């Protein structure tokens, strides 16, 4: 389930909520009880790493070692 960030336009309170994609967005602020919650923009909470996500996985020949190219000289 995704993690959503919310911010109250009335009091500025911020919170995170784990919700299903099919759930309606939250509207009532838990701090001031005003119906002024809006979804806040946030950065992605994951990092692509490990086997299958490196820049060298789908490259061939001389293009295979892009990260170490500067170190060889």
C-alpha atoms as one frame of an Amber mdcrd trajectory, in Angstrom:
protein
   0.000   0.000   0.000   1.274   3.477  -0.815   2.296   6.025   1.775   0.713
   9.456   1.266   1.756  12.782   2.790  -0.931  15.265   3.781  -0.813  18.855
   4.990  -3.608  20.888   6.571  -4.207  24.216   4.839  -5.748  25.586   8.031
  -3.155  24.842  10.737  -0.164  23.507   8.740  -0.166  20.092  10.451   1.613
  17.388   8.402   0.997  13.645   8.518   1.674  10.420   6.651  -1.035   7.853
   5.949  -0.862   4.352   4.498  -3.880   3.924   2.244  -5.084   1.626  -0.499
  -5.183   3.093  -3.996  -8.956   2.658  -3.997  -9.486   4.602  -0.732 -10.753
   8.176  -0.813  -8.227  10.843   0.225  -8.307  12.053   3.822 -10.045  15.396
   4.372 -10.274  16.058   8.140  -7.172  17.235  10.007  -6.494  15.225  13.196
  -4.933  18.290  14.884  -7.588  20.977  14.326 -10.520  18.922  12.921 -10.874
  21.268   9.931 -11.751  19.609   6.601  -8.703  21.178   4.914  -6.250  18.291
   4.313  -4.541  18.194   0.934  -2.035  15.704  -0.452   1.496  17.037  -0.291
   4.139  16.324  -2.939   6.926  14.063  -1.722   9.949  12.249  -3.084   9.788
   8.593  -3.976  10.485   6.308  -1.035  12.467   3.646  -2.850  15.816   3.167
  -4.501  16.494   0.908  -7.456  19.555  -1.108  -6.522  20.727  -4.676  -6.650
  20.970  -7.159  -9.488  18.996  -6.012 -12.498  19.112  -2.275 -11.839  22.696
  -1.281 -12.631  23.590   0.895 -15.616  25.776  -1.929 -16.969  23.112  -4.639
 -17.097  21.889  -4.027 -20.643  25.020  -2.584 -22.228  27.585  -4.374 -24.384
  31.224  -3.930 -25.357  32.997  -0.660 -24.481  29.815   0.896 -23.101  29.652
  -1.654 -20.272  31.829   0.192 -17.704  30.481   3.754 -17.699  30.997   4.459
 -13.975  34.653   3.372 -13.965  35.639   4.996 -17.290  37.187   8.082 -15.642
  39.188   6.037 -13.113  41.144   4.140 -15.779  42.897   7.298 -17.064
